[in-house]
Amino acid sequence: MKAIIETGGKQYYVTEKDQIYVEKINAEVGSEVTIDKVLFVDGKLGMPYVPGASVVCKVIKHGKNKKIKVFKYRPKKKYRKTQGHRQPYTCLEIKKING
């Protein structure tokens, strides 16, 4: 089965046994998470979500992405600012698509 899910403000196209990296979810490693915001399941299109559809995922790990550098400056004003940012993520394995 194939589905389009929404989590963390983003949409993901998934099939069973896929591993996806999403915005951080507060769940223990090894626990199961159910995502109810399903936009599409095997030809069923929701308005906006498919009623009664869900995706069961297993939390594989948590982590942080590579550091990005944010550099701000104003020309001719001697203003320079450098910041770094590492976005936290959660790795999920898709176990079952119900729909």
C-alpha positions in Angstrom: 0.0 0.0 0.0 1.0 3.6 -0.6 0.0 6.7 1.3 0.8 10.4 1.7 1.0 11.5 5.3 1.4 14.8 7.0 3.6 15.4 10.0 5.7 18.3 11.2 4.1 20.6 8.6 5.5 18.5 5.7 4.0 15.8 3.5 5.7 12.4 2.9 4.9 9.7 0.3 5.4 6.4 2.0 5.0 2.6 1.5 5.3 -0.2 4.1 8.8 -0.9 5.4 10.1 2.6 4.4 12.3 4.6 6.7 11.7 8.3 6.7 13.3 11.2 8.6 10.7 13.6 10.1 10.6 16.6 12.4 11.2 15.5 16.0 8.4 13.5 17.7 8.3 13.1 21.4 8.3 9.3 21.7 10.6 6.7 23.1 13.0 4.8 20.8 11.3 1.4 19.9 7.8 2.6 20.6 5.0 2.8 18.0 3.5 6.0 16.8 0.1 6.3 14.9 -0.2 9.1 12.4 -3.8 10.0 11.6 -3.2 12.8 9.1 -3.4 10.7 6.0 -4.1 12.7 2.7 -4.1 9.7 0.3 -4.3 5.9 0.5 -4.3 3.7 -2.6 -6.6 5.9 -4.8 -8.7 7.3 -1.9 -8.2 11.0 -1.8 -9.3 12.9 1.3 -10.7 16.3 1.8 -8.4 17.2 3.5 -7.8 13.8 5.3 -9.0 10.3 4.5 -11.5 9.4 7.3 -10.6 6.3 9.3 -7.1 6.0 7.7 -3.9 5.8 9.8 -0.3 4.8 9.5 1.5 2.9 12.2 5.2 3.7 12.6 8.1 2.5 14.8 10.6 5.0 16.2 14.1 3.9 15.1 16.2 6.8 16.5 16.5 10.4 17.3 19.3 12.7 16.2 20.4 16.1 14.8 21.1 17.0 11.2 24.4 18.5 10.0 25.1 22.0 11.2 24.1 24.9 8.9 25.7 28.3 9.3 23.5 31.4 9.3 25.5 34.6 8.4 23.8 38.0 8.6 25.4 41.3 7.8 24.6 44.9 6.9 26.7 46.5 4.3 28.7 49.6 5.4 27.5 49.3 9.0 30.1 46.9 10.6 27.3 44.5 11.5 28.2 40.8 11.2 26.6 37.9 13.0 27.3 34.2 12.6 25.0 31.5 14.0 24.8 27.7 13.7 21.8 25.5 13.8 21.2 21.8 14.0 17.7 20.6 13.4 16.5 17.6 15.5 14.9 14.7 13.7 13.2 11.4 14.3 13.7 8.3 12.1 10.5 6.3 11.6 9.9 2.9 10.0 6.5 2.4 8.4 5.0 -0.7 9.8 1.4 -0.8 8.5 -0.9 1.4 6.5 -4.6 1.2 7.5 -7.1 2.6 5.2 
